[in-house]
Amino acid sequence: MATHITSECINCGACEPECPNSAISQGDETYLIDPERCTECVGFFDHEECQSVCPVECCLPDPARVETEQALIQRALALHPEDAELKARVGSGDVPSRFRK
């Protein structure tokens, strides 16, 4: 499931630079996450980076977009076709993921 930002967002911007997929942008009142770019940081971290830096804990899994780890890995590969390190992690099965905690 893609992560989304709730209305509790204080518009601080801490999350935006942490996203490895450039999925976060500033909206009118809160920051927004593009669900087509969000991989929940699968392939890069074992947790969602936006959640880890959010001071009000408003970056949460979106229950309306449940996705498998494999789907998120495939999205990460599609978003980063030139990332040799990501490809190597996927190839070796050593993919950082919240699913593997």
Summary of the structure (lengths in Angstrom):
residues: 101
radius of gyration: 13.2
end to end distance: 16.3
largest distance: 41.6
contacts: 285
relative contact order: 0.24
helix: 31%
strand: 12%
